[in-house]
Amino acid sequence: MSGRRRAVAVLAAAALVSATWSGPRDADAAWTDGVTTSATLSARTVPAPTGLWCPALGLFSASINWTAVPGATRYDVYVGSTYQGSTTGTSYGAGFLLSNTTYTVVTVMNGWPSATTSRVTVTVVLLLVSCSATA
Amino acid sequence: MTVRGVPLRLTAVLLPLGLGAAATWPSAVAVWTGGVVATSTVATGRLDLTLDGAQGPTTTWSGLTVSGLLPTDVVHASLTVANAGTVPLTWSLATTVTGSTALAAALTVGVREVASSCSAATWPGGTVLAAESAGLTSAAVAGRPLAPGATAVLCVRVTLPSGAASSLQGTSVTPSFAVTATS
């Protein structure tokens, strides 16, 4: 290579280096550390009352009893989907029975009703009332 | 012809030799030096965050693990964030959930920094870090400084509000509270 060409090559190399090298930079270092803690929160499933039975039977009436559910706020009583009444105790008086009637008792806790229900069928036969629990 | 008895030709040879010898006679140069040696100790710092004394990376928050939630139920649980390292840090909190997204959205959560731990029944007054809001993921705190050796006691309050949907019965959610520290 001639001396002139060698000089041109050196200058070109120097220009390339200066164009790509931005010089030293400040380095910012930040450390990190972390901990993750977990918990589990579960909502209750409200249980239905159990042990429905009729301790007292009369003419056209029956008393329906059941076993208390711990923590229950109240019990709602239905005939079919028709609301009949509520009680905070564990018995309900079914009166004015003229035909077969199925009563459903629902546990209620803080506004949440039990999804499954306990039912008792009160049957009136010739002025006599009989009672049987159904699932 | 002679110069003081030495033939001129020899003198012409000897004279330049003498001058050349005088011209190359080495001289003595003295250089003084001095120096100071300084010593120092270089040590690295240590960034170390703990939750309730645990190093992590993951732990279980048993104080906030609750079953049988009903509407109006309230849970309080404390969590101690500590700088167990040797450098100041800045910590932040972010919450993610797995499980029932409906339950996660229905629950309300708030975070306070308190003087000491909170009990299940009380939510002590303190600095509100995250105001009570619906949705567990709303529990977020940013940019809290903590000096080496210092602690921050957090009290978290979780509530299932009155009127929460009955369809939430039997559902569960697992919130993960990630505390991150930077130097």
Interface residues (C-beta under 8 A of the other chain):
Chain A: A30 W31 T32 D33 G34 V35 T36 T37 S38 A39 T40 L41 S42 A43 R44 T45 V46 G71 M109 N110 G111 W112 P113 A115
Chain B: L47 D48 L49 T50 L51 D52 A54 Q55 G56 P57 T58 T59 T60 W61 S62 G63 L64 T65 V66 S67 G68 L69 L70 P71 T72 D73 V75 A77 L79 G85 V87 L89 G99 L103 L107 V158 L160 S162 G163 S166 L168 Q169 G170 T171 S172 V173 T174 P175 S176 F177 A178 V179 T180 A181 T182 S183
